[in-house]
Amino acid sequence: MDETILVIRREALLGTGTFTGIQSDWRPFLNQLERHAFLASRQEAERRTDWKQPITYILITQDHEVFTTIRSQEGIEERLHNRVSIGIGGHLRPHAAMEEDFRATLADNSYRELTEELRFAPPLGFSQMTRQLEPIGVLNDDRDEVGQCHFGLVLRLQLEPGVSVTVRETDLLRGAFKNLSEMPPIDRMESWSRFCLRLLEQEWNRAQ
């Protein structure tokens, strides 16, 4: 079934250039999204590389571990089957405050995506969870079919010790916290997760 999502024309977001990897200053891109994003059919958007679909990509960390998932072969996005990910991602859907505040749309969609896919114990309410979401940057990678039409808005949810996380739909996803030494081979990971993992590695190595 088709759905309506937010998209933006590639040139409105990136101009005539592009970049590969993570950029920490996401304010210029959020400003462009706030000004130029519009609603479109997801089915059409997946066929158009002149559009970019903004995707929330949320890293869940606890101590020096990151919640890591493996996608089954049952999900909608066939190109990601059996891939390992350290990001919980989702398209941005319409929100009542979209025209007034893109950041409210981002917070609403981030909370929806996290609570639809995962269970937190004890539960995290909307205000608590969105206060704990830290923007990390934006992510782009045009080197494969998935990346050509998507644009990552990378956030981190840093959980306190004692908060557990489990996957809701275990037929679609398996997940657990892992430290760096437990990570699978890099070639099994989504390209976006590879960039994010390097970022966490750098941060955690500096902290040692």
Backbone as a printed PyTorch tensor [residue, N CA C, xyz], in Angstrom:
tensor([[[  0.8370,  -1.2000,   0.0000],
         [  0.0000,   0.0000,   0.0000],
         [  0.8710,   1.2490,   0.0000]],

        [[  0.5060,   2.2090,  -0.8380],
         [  1.2830,   3.4410,  -0.9390],
         [  1.0230,   4.3230,   0.2770]],

        [[  1.9430,   5.2300,   0.5560],
         [  1.7700,   6.1880,   1.6380],
         [  2.3020,   7.5380,   1.1990]],

        [[  1.9010,   8.5730,   1.9260],
         [  2.3450,   9.9290,   1.6460],
         [  3.4970,  10.2810,   2.5730]],

        [[  4.5900,  10.7730,   2.0020],
         [  5.7810,  11.1110,   2.7860],
         [  6.2920,  12.4900,   2.3760]],

        [[  7.2060,  13.0210,   3.1730],
         [  7.8670,  14.2710,   2.8220],
         [  9.0450,  13.9980,   1.8960]],

        [[  9.1850,  14.8240,   0.8840],
         [ 10.3270,  14.7710,  -0.0270],
         [ 10.7860,  16.2010,  -0.3020]],

        [[ 11.9360,  16.3070,  -0.9280],
         [ 12.4640,  17.6010,  -1.3220],
         [ 13.2490,  17.4150,  -2.6170]],

        [[ 13.2020,  18.4010,  -3.4750],
         [ 13.9820,  18.3100,  -4.7080],
         [ 15.4670,  18.3400,  -4.3680]],

        [[ 16.2200,  17.4820,  -5.0380],
         [ 17.6450,  17.3480,  -4.7480],
         [ 18.3660,  18.7040,  -4.7870]],

        [[ 18.1140,  19.4980,  -5.8130],
         [ 18.8170,  20.7810,  -5.9340],
         [ 18.4410,  21.7430,  -4.8220]],

        [[ 17.1970,  21.6780,  -4.3410],
         [ 16.7940,  22.5490,  -3.2380],
         [ 17.5460,  22.1970,  -1.9650]],

        [[ 17.8750,  20.9170,  -1.8050],
         [ 18.5640,  20.4680,  -0.5960],
         [ 20.0760,  20.5780,  -0.7060]],

        [[ 20.6240,  20.1590,  -1.8490],
         [ 22.0710,  20.0320,  -2.0000],
         [ 22.6860,  21.0230,  -2.9800]],

        [[ 21.8520,  21.8260,  -3.6370],
         [ 22.3760,  22.6820,  -4.6840],
         [ 22.8040,  21.8400,  -5.8720]],

        [[ 23.8530,  22.2360,  -6.5400],
         [ 24.3300,  21.4840,  -7.7100],
         [ 25.4190,  20.4750,  -7.3470]],

        [[ 25.7890,  20.4030,  -6.0740],
         [ 26.8330,  19.4780,  -5.6540],
         [ 26.2690,  18.3270,  -4.8520]],

        [[ 27.1460,  17.6370,  -4.1490],
         [ 26.7340,  16.5500,  -3.2620],
         [ 27.8660,  16.3160,  -2.2690]],

        [[ 27.6680,  15.3980,  -1.3370],
         [ 28.7460,  14.9830,  -0.4340],
         [ 28.4690,  13.5380,  -0.0380]],

        [[ 29.4910,  12.8820,   0.4540],
         [ 29.3750,  11.4970,   0.9050],
         [ 29.8360,  11.4150,   2.3510]],

        [[ 28.9700,  10.8600,   3.2170],
         [ 29.3100,  10.7330,   4.6200],
         [ 28.4330,  11.5990,   5.4920]],

        [[ 28.9450,  11.9290,   6.6770],
         [ 28.1920,  12.7040,   7.6620],
         [ 28.7480,  14.1170,   7.7560]],

        [[ 27.8630,  15.0960,   7.7450],
         [ 28.2280,  16.4840,   8.0390],
         [ 27.5630,  16.8700,   9.3560]],

        [[ 28.3500,  17.4140,  10.2720],
         [ 27.8410,  17.6700,  11.6150],
         [ 26.8880,  18.8670,  11.6850]],

        [[ 27.0850,  19.8590,  10.8310],
         [ 26.2250,  21.0470,  10.8770],
         [ 24.9900,  20.7950,  10.0220]],

        [[ 23.9040,  20.4410,  10.6660],
         [ 22.7080,  20.0970,   9.9010],
         [ 21.7330,  21.2620,   9.7730]],

        [[ 22.0560,  22.4080,  10.3860],
         [ 21.1050,  23.5310,  10.3590],
         [ 20.7950,  24.0330,   8.9530]],

        [[ 21.7850,  24.1870,   8.0460],
         [ 21.4290,  24.6390,   6.6940],
         [ 20.4870,  23.6890,   5.9780]],

        [[ 20.6630,  22.3840,   6.1950],
         [ 19.8120,  21.4010,   5.5350],
         [ 18.4070,  21.4030,   6.1350]],

        [[ 18.3120,  21.5690,   7.4710],
         [ 16.9990,  21.6580,   8.0880],
         [ 16.2560,  22.9020,   7.6190]],

        [[ 16.9970,  23.9890,   7.4330],
         [ 16.3600,  25.2080,   6.9260],
         [ 15.7820,  24.9700,   5.5350]],

        [[ 16.5280,  24.2690,   4.6910],
         [ 16.0370,  23.9740,   3.3410],
         [ 14.8240,  23.0490,   3.3900]],

        [[ 14.8760,  22.0710,   4.2540],
         [ 13.7370,  21.1670,   4.3920],
         [ 12.5060,  21.9100,   4.8960]],

        [[ 12.7180,  22.8020,   5.8410],
         [ 11.6080,  23.5670,   6.3860],
         [ 10.9600,  24.4370,   5.3170]],

        [[ 11.7730,  24.9420,   4.3940],
         [ 11.2700,  25.8530,   3.3630],
         [ 10.7270,  25.1260,   2.1370]],

        [[ 11.3310,  23.9800,   1.7810],
         [ 11.0590,  23.4130,   0.4520],
         [ 10.4960,  21.9960,   0.4390]],

        [[ 10.3720,  21.3250,   1.5860],
         [  9.8380,  19.9680,   1.5860],
         [  8.3630,  19.9840,   1.1910]],

        [[  7.9310,  18.9180,   0.5060],
         [  6.5310,  18.8040,   0.1050],
         [  6.1090,  17.3450,   0.1960]],

        [[  4.8160,  17.1140,   0.1050],
         [  4.2730,  15.7620,   0.2410],
         [  4.1920,  15.0820,  -1.1170]],

        [[  4.4760,  13.7780,  -1.1250],
         [  4.4360,  13.0290,  -2.3780],
         [  4.1790,  11.5580,  -2.0760]],

        [[  3.8500,  10.8130,  -3.1210],
         [  3.6670,   9.3740,  -3.0120],
         [  5.0250,   8.6990,  -2.7890]],

        [[  5.0870,   7.7920,  -1.8260],
         [  6.3390,   7.0820,  -1.5900],
         [  6.7320,   6.2440,  -2.7980]],

        [[  5.7520,   5.6180,  -3.4460],
         [  6.0660,   4.8040,  -4.6190],
         [  6.7220,   5.6360,  -5.7090]],

        [[  6.2180,   6.8450,  -5.9190],
         [  6.8430,   7.7100,  -6.9250],
         [  8.2200,   8.1520,  -6.4700]],

        [[  8.3400,   8.5200,  -5.1940],
         [  9.6140,   9.0220,  -4.6690],
         [ 10.7290,   7.9910,  -4.8070]],

        [[ 10.3970,   6.7110,  -4.6540],
         [ 11.4230,   5.6710,  -4.7460],
         [ 11.9610,   5.5220,  -6.1680]],

        [[ 11.2680,   6.0800,  -7.1450],
         [ 11.7230,   5.9920,  -8.5350],
         [ 12.4520,   7.2490,  -8.9920]],

        [[ 12.5030,   8.2700,  -8.1560],
         [ 13.0120,   9.5680,  -8.6110],
         [ 14.2840,   9.9600,  -7.8620]],

        [[ 15.3940,   9.9750,  -8.5730],
         [ 16.6440,  10.3910,  -7.9460],
         [ 16.8160,  11.9100,  -7.9840]],

        [[ 15.8820,  12.6390,  -8.6390],
         [ 15.9290,  14.0990,  -8.5700],
         [ 15.2250,  14.6110,  -7.3140]],

        [[ 14.6520,  13.6930,  -6.5280],
         [ 14.1050,  14.0060,  -5.2200],
         [ 14.9620,  13.3210,  -4.1580]],

        [[ 14.9190,  13.8560,  -2.9540],
         [ 15.5040,  13.2020,  -1.7970],
         [ 14.4160,  13.0050,  -0.7450]],

        [[ 14.4050,  11.8170,  -0.1510],
         [ 13.4800,  11.5180,   0.9360],
         [ 14.2250,  11.6690,   2.2620]],

        [[ 13.8750,  12.6530,   3.0930],
         [ 14.5380,  12.7790,   4.4010],
         [ 14.1280,  11.6170,   5.3080]],

        [[ 15.1270,  10.9950,   5.9240],
         [ 14.9200,   9.8150,   6.7650],
         [ 15.5080,  10.0880,   8.1470]],

        [[ 14.7080,   9.8900,   9.1970],
         [ 15.2930,   9.9110,  10.5320],
         [ 16.1200,   8.6400,  10.7070]],

        [[ 17.3390,   8.7930,  11.2300],
         [ 18.2380,   7.6550,  11.4250],
         [ 18.7880,   7.7920,  12.8390]],

        [[ 18.2260,   6.9910,  13.7570],
         [ 18.4470,   7.2090,  15.1810],
         [ 19.3500,   6.1200,  15.7530]],

        [[ 20.4560,   6.5370,  16.3490],
         [ 21.3710,   5.6290,  17.0300],
         [ 20.9690,   5.5790,  18.5010]],

        [[ 20.8030,   4.3810,  19.0270],
         [ 20.4460,   4.2150,  20.4370],
         [ 21.6730,   3.6730,  21.1560]],

        [[ 22.2220,   4.4680,  22.0680],
         [ 23.4470,   4.0630,  22.7560],
         [ 23.2020,   3.9780,  24.2630]],

        [[ 24.0120,   3.1480,  24.8930],
         [ 23.9570,   2.9730,  26.3500],
         [ 25.3480,   2.5700,  26.8020]],

        [[ 25.9350,   3.3830,  27.6710],
         [ 27.3580,   3.2100,  27.9850],
         [ 28.1330,   3.2430,  26.6660]],

        [[ 28.9720,   2.2510,  26.4050],
         [ 29.7050,   2.1890,  25.1430],
         [ 29.1790,   1.0620,  24.2680]],

        [[ 27.8580,   0.9460,  24.2320],
         [ 27.2060,  -0.0300,  23.3680],
         [ 26.1540,   0.6770,  22.5200]],

        [[ 25.8710,   0.0960,  21.3580],
         [ 24.8760,   0.6700,  20.4540],
         [ 23.8910,  -0.4250,  20.0660]],

        [[ 22.6070,  -0.0690,  20.0310],
         [ 21.5780,  -1.0540,  19.6680],
         [ 21.7320,  -1.4080,  18.1950]],

        [[ 21.8870,  -2.6950,  17.9350],
         [ 22.2250,  -3.1900,  16.6000],
         [ 21.1450,  -4.1520,  16.1310]],

        [[ 20.6980,  -3.9740,  14.8930],
         [ 19.6130,  -4.8050,  14.3810],
         [ 20.0320,  -5.5290,  13.0990]],

        [[ 19.3590,  -6.6330,  12.8350],
         [ 19.5120,  -7.3740,  11.5800],
         [ 18.1280,  -7.4990,  10.9670]],

        [[ 17.9870,  -7.0620,   9.7260],
         [ 16.6930,  -7.1200,   9.0400],
         [ 16.4840,  -8.5080,   8.4470]],

        [[ 15.2440,  -8.9680,   8.5490],
         [ 14.8960, -10.2480,   7.9310],
         [ 14.5850, -10.0320,   6.4470]],

        [[ 14.0930, -11.0510,   5.7890],
         [ 13.7100, -10.9420,   4.3860],
         [ 12.2130, -10.6280,   4.2220]],

        [[ 11.5690, -10.2090,   5.3140],
         [ 10.1330,  -9.9470,   5.2660],
         [  9.8060,  -8.4630,   5.1140]],

        [[ 10.7990,  -7.5850,   5.2400],
         [ 10.5270,  -6.1570,   5.2060],
         [ 10.1870,  -5.6440,   3.8170]],

        [[  9.6350,  -4.4130,   3.7810],
         [  9.2280,  -3.8000,   2.5090],
         [ 10.4390,  -3.5160,   1.6310]],

        [[ 11.5130,  -3.0050,   2.2300],
         [ 12.6820,  -2.5750,   1.4640],
         [ 13.5890,  -3.7690,   1.1840]],

        [[ 13.4140,  -4.3890,   0.0140],
         [ 14.1640,  -5.6020,  -0.3280],
         [ 15.6590,  -5.3490,  -0.3810]],

        [[ 16.0650,  -4.1230,  -0.7070],
         [ 17.4890,  -3.8160,  -0.8530],
         [ 18.2320,  -3.8600,   0.4820]],

        [[ 17.4870,  -3.9240,   1.5960],
         [ 18.1240,  -3.9460,   2.9110],
         [ 17.9750,  -5.2900,   3.6180]],

        [[ 17.4370,  -6.2860,   2.9370],
         [ 17.2590,  -7.5900,   3.5660],
         [ 18.5990,  -8.1600,   4.0410]],

        [[ 18.5840,  -8.7020,   5.2710],
         [ 19.7440,  -9.3500,   5.9010],
         [ 20.8770,  -8.3850,   6.2210]],

        [[ 20.6280,  -7.1080,   6.0990],
         [ 21.6510,  -6.1170,   6.4190],
         [ 21.6520,  -5.7950,   7.9180]],

        [[ 22.8450,  -5.5460,   8.4470],
         [ 23.0050,  -5.1360,   9.8390],
         [ 22.9670,  -3.6160,   9.9030]],

        [[ 22.2870,  -3.0950,  10.9300],
         [ 22.1400,  -1.6490,  11.0540],
         [ 22.3190,  -1.2270,  12.5000]],

        [[ 22.8770,  -0.0240,  12.7020],
         [ 22.9010,   0.5590,  14.0470],
         [ 21.9840,   1.7880,  14.1000]],

        [[ 21.1510,   1.9490,  13.0790],
         [ 20.2260,   3.0780,  13.0470],
         [ 18.7900,   2.6180,  12.8940]],

        [[ 17.8800,   3.2280,  13.6380],
         [ 16.4480,   3.0020,  13.4540],
         [ 15.9560,   4.1230,  12.5460]],

        [[ 15.5280,   3.7670,  11.3380],
         [ 15.2060,   4.7800,  10.3420],
         [ 13.7510,   4.7690,   9.9420]],

        [[ 13.2930,   5.9190,   9.4580],
         [ 11.9190,   5.9980,   8.9940],
         [ 11.6640,   7.2350,   8.1640]],

        [[ 10.7310,   7.1280,   7.2170],
         [ 10.3220,   8.2780,   6.4180],
         [  9.5740,   9.2860,   7.2940]],

        [[  9.5870,  10.5250,   6.8590],
         [  8.8300,  11.5590,   7.5520],
         [  7.4260,  11.6210,   6.9600]],

        [[  6.4470,  11.4430,   7.8000],
         [  5.0500,  11.5050,   7.3850],
         [  4.4570,  12.8580,   7.7740]],

        [[  3.3310,  13.2290,   7.1720],
         [  2.7290,  14.5370,   7.4830],
         [  2.4430,  14.6930,   8.9710]],

        [[  2.5730,  15.9250,   9.4320],
         [  2.3540,  16.2590,  10.8370],
         [  1.6080,  17.5750,  10.8850]],

        [[  0.7560,  17.7360,  11.8710],
         [ -0.1000,  18.9290,  11.9350],
         [  0.6950,  20.2190,  11.9660]],

        [[  1.8880,  20.1870,  12.5830],
         [  2.6850,  21.4130,  12.7270],
         [  3.7000,  21.5840,  11.6050]],

        [[  3.6100,  20.7420,  10.5460],
         [  4.6540,  20.7190,   9.5230],
         [  4.9050,  22.0920,   8.9170]],

        [[  3.8540,  22.8200,   8.5970],
         [  4.0320,  24.0920,   7.9170],
         [  4.5830,  25.1570,   8.8560]],

        [[  4.4320,  24.9600,  10.1550],
         [  4.8880,  25.9540,  11.1210],
         [  6.2670,  25.6340,  11.6790]],

        [[  6.5670,  24.3430,  11.8340],
         [  7.8050,  23.9770,  12.5230],
         [  8.2460,  22.5860,  12.0680]],

        [[  9.2570,  22.5560,  11.2000],
         [  9.7460,  21.2680,  10.7070],
         [ 10.3320,  20.4470,  11.8510]],

        [[ 10.8990,  21.0940,  12.8520],
         [ 11.5040,  20.3740,  13.9700],
         [ 10.4480,  19.6190,  14.7780]],

        [[  9.2340,  20.1710,  14.8520],
         [  8.1510,  19.4510,  15.5190],
         [  7.7830,  18.1970,  14.7310]],

        [[  7.8040,  18.3080,  13.4180],
         [  7.5550,  17.1520,  12.5660],
         [  8.6330,  16.0960,  12.7860]],

        [[  9.8790,  16.5240,  12.8860],
         [ 11.0010,  15.6130,  13.1000],
         [ 10.8620,  14.8960,  14.4440]],

        [[ 10.5190,  15.6370,  15.5050],
         [ 10.3560,  15.0340,  16.8290],
         [  9.2050,  14.0460,  16.8400]],

        [[  8.0780,  14.4150,  16.2350],
         [  6.9120,  13.5460,  16.2010],
         [  7.2160,  12.2480,  15.4640]],

        [[  7.8870,  12.3540,  14.3180],
         [  8.2020,  11.1680,  13.5300],
         [  9.2590,  10.2980,  14.2000]],

        [[ 10.2160,  10.9090,  14.8690],
         [ 11.2400,  10.1380,  15.5740],
         [ 10.6110,   9.3060,  16.6820]],

        [[  9.7300,   9.9240,  17.4500],
         [  9.0580,   9.2000,  18.5340],
         [  8.2010,   8.0700,  17.9710]],

        [[  7.4510,   8.3540,  16.9050],
         [  6.6060,   7.3320,  16.2990],
         [  7.4360,   6.1430,  15.8270]],

        [[  8.5380,   6.4350,  15.1360],
         [  9.3580,   5.3600,  14.5770],
         [  9.9490,   4.4870,  15.6810]],

        [[ 10.4670,   5.1160,  16.7220],
         [ 11.0880,   4.3610,  17.8050],
         [ 10.0800,   3.4940,  18.5460]],

        [[  8.9090,   4.0480,  18.8350],
         [  7.9330,   3.2930,  19.6280],
         [  7.1580,   2.2830,  18.7880]],

        [[  7.1090,   2.4720,  17.4670],
         [  6.4900,   1.4530,  16.6120],
         [  7.3880,   0.2330,  16.4650]],

        [[  8.6840,   0.4480,  16.4000],
         [  9.6060,  -0.6610,  16.1440],
         [ 10.1400,  -1.3100,  17.4150]],

        [[ 10.1970,  -0.5390,  18.5190],
         [ 10.8740,  -1.0130,  19.7200],
         [ 10.0130,  -0.8410,  20.9670]],

        [[ 10.3360,  -1.6290,  21.9910],
         [  9.7600,  -1.4550,  23.3250],
         [ 10.8620,  -0.9960,  24.2680]],

        [[ 10.5520,  -0.0100,  25.0820],
         [ 11.4870,   0.4800,  26.0910],
         [ 10.9170,   0.1640,  27.4690]],

        [[ 11.7690,  -0.3680,  28.3500],
         [ 11.3350,  -0.6680,  29.7080],
         [ 12.3650,  -0.1070,  30.6980]],

        [[ 11.9340,   0.8360,  31.5600],
         [ 10.5800,   1.3890,  31.6350],
         [ 10.2550,   2.2240,  30.3920]],

        [[  8.9440,   2.3950,  30.0850],
         [  8.5630,   3.1520,  28.8920],
         [  9.0630,   4.6010,  28.9490]],

        [[  9.3610,   5.1490,  27.7690],
         [  9.7730,   6.5470,  27.6550],
         [  8.6400,   7.3280,  27.0010]],

        [[  8.1590,   8.3610,  27.6770],
         [  7.1260,   9.2140,  27.1090],
         [  7.6810,  10.1290,  26.0420]],

        [[  6.7810,  10.7870,  25.3280],
         [  7.1880,  11.6520,  24.2170],
         [  8.1540,  12.7460,  24.6760]],

        [[  7.7940,  13.4800,  25.7290],
         [  8.6360,  14.6040,  26.1740],
         [ 10.0010,  14.1180,  26.6320]],

        [[ 10.0290,  13.0250,  27.3980],
         [ 11.3040,  12.4960,  27.8890],
         [ 12.1800,  12.0330,  26.7420]],

        [[ 11.5930,  11.2990,  25.7980],
         [ 12.3870,  10.7630,  24.7060],
         [ 12.9150,  11.8730,  23.8060]],

        [[ 12.0750,  12.8220,  23.4410],
         [ 12.5280,  13.8730,  22.5280],
         [ 13.5480,  14.7920,  23.1870]],

        [[ 13.4950,  14.9440,  24.5130],
         [ 14.5340,  15.7230,  25.2070],
         [ 15.8820,  15.0210,  25.1370]],

        [[ 15.8570,  13.6920,  25.1050],
         [ 17.0930,  12.9150,  25.0860],
         [ 17.6500,  12.7260,  23.6850]],

        [[ 16.9040,  13.1050,  22.6400],
         [ 17.3880,  12.9710,  21.2700],
         [ 18.3830,  14.0820,  20.9630]],

        [[ 19.5720,  13.6930,  20.5730],
         [ 20.6450,  14.6420,  20.2660],
         [ 20.9450,  14.6070,  18.7690]],

        [[ 20.8290,  15.7480,  18.0690],
         [ 21.1970,  15.7560,  16.6480],
         [ 22.6920,  15.5490,  16.4610]],

        [[ 23.0600,  14.6690,  15.5630],
         [ 24.4650,  14.3930,  15.2620],
         [ 24.8820,  15.0290,  13.9450]],

        [[ 23.9970,  14.9950,  12.9530],
         [ 24.3480,  15.5790,  11.6600],
         [ 23.4400,  15.0460,  10.5720]],

        [[ 23.8610,  15.2660,   9.3550],
         [ 23.1250,  14.7510,   8.1990],
         [ 24.0270,  13.7920,   7.4460]],

        [[ 23.3980,  12.8490,   6.7480],
         [ 24.1500,  11.7830,   6.1060],
         [ 23.6710,  11.6290,   4.6630]],

        [[ 24.6330,  11.5440,   3.7580],
         [ 24.3140,  11.3580,   2.3390],
         [ 25.3060,  10.3760,   1.7210]],

        [[ 24.7910,   9.5230,   0.8470],
         [ 25.6490,   8.5760,   0.1290],
         [ 24.9400,   8.1930,  -1.1650]],

        [[ 25.3660,   8.7690,  -2.2660],
         [ 24.7260,   8.5390,  -3.5570],
         [ 25.3280,   7.3590,  -4.3250]],

        [[ 26.1190,   6.5310,  -3.6680],
         [ 26.8450,   5.4850,  -4.3760],
         [ 26.0200,   4.2280,  -4.6360]],

        [[ 24.8330,   4.1090,  -4.0090],
         [ 23.9910,   2.9580,  -4.3060],
         [ 22.5550,   3.4090,  -4.4940]],

        [[ 21.6830,   2.4790,  -4.8920],
         [ 20.3020,   2.8140,  -5.2280],
         [ 19.5400,   3.3580,  -4.0360]],

        [[ 19.7680,   2.7950,  -2.8630],
         [ 19.0610,   3.2580,  -1.6710],
         [ 19.4720,   4.6870,  -1.3420]],

        [[ 20.7730,   4.9410,  -1.3490],
         [ 21.2640,   6.2590,  -0.9760],
         [ 20.9220,   7.3600,  -1.9570]],

        [[ 20.7570,   7.0150,  -3.2150],
         [ 20.5140,   8.0430,  -4.2370],
         [ 19.2160,   8.8050,  -4.0080]],

        [[ 18.2490,   8.1760,  -3.3720],
         [ 16.9720,   8.8680,  -3.1870],
         [ 16.6300,   9.1110,  -1.7160]],

        [[ 17.6070,   8.9000,  -0.8090],
         [ 17.3690,   9.1420,   0.6110],
         [ 18.4200,  10.0890,   1.1830]],

        [[ 18.0650,  10.7460,   2.2850],
         [ 18.9460,  11.7050,   2.9510],
         [ 18.7320,  11.5430,   4.4500]],

        [[ 19.8020,  11.2320,   5.1860],
         [ 19.6720,  10.8950,   6.5960],
         [ 19.7460,  12.0890,   7.5270]],

        [[ 18.8360,  12.1320,   8.4750],
         [ 18.8790,  13.0780,   9.5900],
         [ 19.2540,  12.2610,  10.8160]],

        [[ 20.5250,  12.3120,  11.2020],
         [ 21.0740,  11.3970,  12.2020],
         [ 20.9400,  11.9920,  13.5980]],

        [[ 20.3030,  11.2220,  14.4750],
         [ 20.1400,  11.6140,  15.8700],
         [ 20.6310,  10.4810,  16.7620]],

        [[ 20.8820,  10.8230,  18.0250],
         [ 21.2670,   9.7860,  18.9800],
         [ 20.3700,   9.8670,  20.2030]],

        [[ 19.9170,   8.6930,  20.6440],
         [ 19.1690,   8.5710,  21.8880],
         [ 20.0800,   7.8740,  22.8830]],

        [[ 20.5900,   8.6440,  23.8470],
         [ 21.4880,   8.0940,  24.8660],
         [ 20.6520,   7.6530,  26.0580]],

        [[ 20.6040,   6.3530,  26.3080],
         [ 19.7720,   5.8160,  27.3760],
         [ 20.5570,   5.6800,  28.6780]],

        [[ 19.8370,   5.8610,  29.7740],
         [ 20.4260,   5.6460,  31.0870],
         [ 20.6260,   4.1500,  31.3200]],

        [[ 21.5900,   3.7760,  32.1580],
         [ 21.7490,   2.3610,  32.5090],
         [ 20.4430,   1.8190,  33.1030]],

        [[ 20.1340,   0.5730,  32.7740],
         [ 18.9360,  -0.0500,  33.3180],
         [ 17.7360,  -0.0030,  32.4050]],

        [[ 17.7590,   0.8420,  31.3640],
         [ 16.6640,   0.8780,  30.3970],
         [ 16.8980,  -0.2320,  29.3670]],

        [[ 15.9240,  -1.0980,  29.2040],
         [ 16.0670,  -2.1870,  28.2310],
         [ 15.3200,  -1.8510,  26.9450]],

        [[ 15.7840,  -2.4400,  25.8440],
         [ 15.1840,  -2.2140,  24.5260],
         [ 14.9990,  -3.5720,  23.8560]],

        [[ 13.7910,  -3.7990,  23.3440],
         [ 13.5170,  -5.0240,  22.6020],
         [ 12.7620,  -4.6770,  21.3250]],

        [[ 12.8700,  -5.5520,  20.3360],
         [ 12.1970,  -5.3690,  19.0530],
         [ 10.7540,  -5.8450,  19.1600]],

        [[  9.8280,  -5.0890,  18.5950],
         [  8.4160,  -5.4890,  18.6160],
         [  8.1290,  -6.6070,  17.6120]],

        [[  8.4730,  -6.3720,  16.3560],
         [  8.1400,  -7.3340,  15.2970],
         [  9.3660,  -8.1900,  14.9960]],

        [[  9.5060,  -9.2570,  15.7530],
         [ 10.7110, -10.0740,  15.6380],
         [ 10.7720, -10.8560,  14.3290]],

        [[  9.6500, -10.9230,  13.5830],
         [  9.7160, -11.5640,  12.2720],
         [ 10.3780, -10.6580,  11.2410]],

        [[ 10.4590,  -9.3350,  11.5340],
         [ 11.0850,  -8.3820,  10.6230],
         [ 12.4940,  -7.9890,  11.0480]],

        [[ 12.7580,  -8.0830,  12.3620],
         [ 13.9780,  -7.4820,  12.8840],
         [ 14.4320,  -8.2490,  14.1180]],

        [[ 15.7400,  -8.3750,  14.2930],
         [ 16.3210,  -8.8500,  15.5450],
         [ 17.2460,  -7.7650,  16.0540]],

        [[ 17.3140,  -7.5930,  17.3700],
         [ 18.1350,  -6.5050,  17.8710],
         [ 18.6900,  -6.7500,  19.2620]],

        [[ 19.8680,  -6.1490,  19.5310],
         [ 20.5020,  -6.2300,  20.8450],
         [ 21.5910,  -5.1660,  20.9310]],

        [[ 21.9370,  -4.7700,  22.1510],
         [ 23.0650,  -3.8630,  22.3370],
         [ 24.3730,  -4.6190,  22.1190]],

        [[ 25.3030,  -3.9630,  21.4190],
         [ 26.6150,  -4.5590,  21.1680],
         [ 27.6860,  -3.5010,  21.3630]],

        [[ 28.8500,  -3.9560,  21.8520],
         [ 29.9920,  -3.0530,  21.8940],
         [ 30.8060,  -3.2090,  20.6160]],

        [[ 31.8470,  -2.4170,  20.4680],
         [ 32.5930,  -2.4010,  19.2110],
         [ 33.2010,  -3.7560,  18.8740]],

        [[ 33.6420,  -4.4800,  19.8900],
         [ 34.2920,  -5.7710,  19.6310],
         [ 33.3010,  -6.8340,  19.1650]],

        [[ 32.0050,  -6.6020,  19.3620],
         [ 30.9980,  -7.5950,  18.9870],
         [ 30.3600,  -7.3070,  17.6340]],

        [[ 30.7920,  -6.2490,  16.9820],
         [ 30.1790,  -5.8680,  15.7170],
         [ 30.4740,  -6.8930,  14.6130]],

        [[ 29.5000,  -7.1380,  13.7410],
         [ 29.7260,  -8.0570,  12.6140],
         [ 30.6660,  -7.4320,  11.5990]],

        [[ 31.1130,  -8.1960,  10.6110],
         [ 31.9830,  -7.6390,   9.5680],
         [ 31.3390,  -6.4240,   8.9100]],

        [[ 32.1520,  -5.4360,   8.5920],
         [ 31.6570,  -4.1650,   8.0740],
         [ 30.8900,  -4.3410,   6.7700]],

        [[ 31.2450,  -5.3740,   5.9650],
         [ 30.5690,  -5.5400,   4.6780],
         [ 29.1430,  -6.0670,   4.8200]],

        [[ 28.7350,  -6.4440,   6.0320],
         [ 27.3460,  -6.8520,   6.2750],
         [ 26.4740,  -5.6690,   6.6890]],

        [[ 27.0720,  -4.5260,   6.8960],
         [ 26.3310,  -3.3930,   7.4320],
         [ 25.7990,  -2.4920,   6.3190]],

        [[ 24.6650,  -1.8490,   6.5870],
         [ 24.1780,  -0.7970,   5.6990],
         [ 25.2520,   0.2660,   5.5550]],

        [[ 25.2920,   0.9190,   4.3980],
         [ 26.3320,   1.9370,   4.1890],
         [ 26.2060,   3.0690,   5.2070]],

        [[ 24.9820,   3.4810,   5.5280],
         [ 24.8140,   4.5610,   6.5070],
         [ 25.3640,   4.1500,   7.8680]],

        [[ 25.1390,   2.8970,   8.2470],
         [ 25.6210,   2.4200,   9.5400],
         [ 27.1440,   2.4060,   9.6020]],

        [[ 27.7910,   2.1670,   8.4690],
         [ 29.2570,   2.1870,   8.4530],
         [ 29.7770,   3.5680,   8.8270]],

        [[ 29.1740,   4.6140,   8.2600],
         [ 29.5880,   5.9800,   8.5950],
         [ 29.3350,   6.2660,  10.0730]],

        [[ 28.1640,   5.8710,  10.5690],
         [ 27.8130,   6.1570,  11.9580],
         [ 28.6910,   5.3880,  12.9250]],

        [[ 29.0440,   4.1480,  12.5680],
         [ 29.8980,   3.3500,  13.4350],
         [ 31.2800,   3.9830,  13.5640]],

        [[ 31.8190,   4.4930,  12.4640],
         [ 33.1220,   5.1700,  12.5280],
         [ 33.0530,   6.3760,  13.4630]],

        [[ 31.9330,   7.0890,  13.4170],
         [ 31.7630,   8.2540,  14.2840],
         [ 31.7560,   7.8430,  15.7540]],

        [[ 31.0330,   6.7800,  16.0840],
         [ 31.0020,   6.3040,  17.4630],
         [ 32.3660,   5.7710,  17.8930]],

        [[ 33.0360,   5.0680,  17.0080],
         [ 34.3720,   4.5570,  17.3240],
         [ 35.3140,   5.6860,  17.6960]],

        [[ 35.2960,   6.7510,  16.9090],
         [ 36.1700,   7.9010,  17.1810],
         [ 35.8410,   8.5150,  18.5370]],

        [[ 34.5630,   8.6820,  18.8060],
         [ 34.1500,   9.2990,  20.0720],
         [ 34.5260,   8.4280,  21.2570]],

        [[ 34.2480,   7.1270,  21.1780],
         [ 34.5140,   6.2400,  22.3040],
         [ 35.9980,   6.0100,  22.4880]],

        [[ 36.7640,   5.9920,  21.4280],
         [ 38.2210,   5.8400,  21.5700],
         [ 38.8390,   7.0590,  22.2330]],

        [[ 38.3010,   8.2490,  21.9230],
         [ 38.7960,   9.4700,  22.5800],
         [ 38.4960,   9.4660,  24.0730]],

        [[ 37.3820,   8.8230,  24.4470],
         [ 36.9630,   8.8250,  25.8510],
         [ 37.7560,   7.8480,  26.7070]],

        [[ 38.4950,   6.9440,  26.0660],
         [ 39.2430,   5.9360,  26.8370],
         [ 40.5090,   6.5030,  27.4620]]])
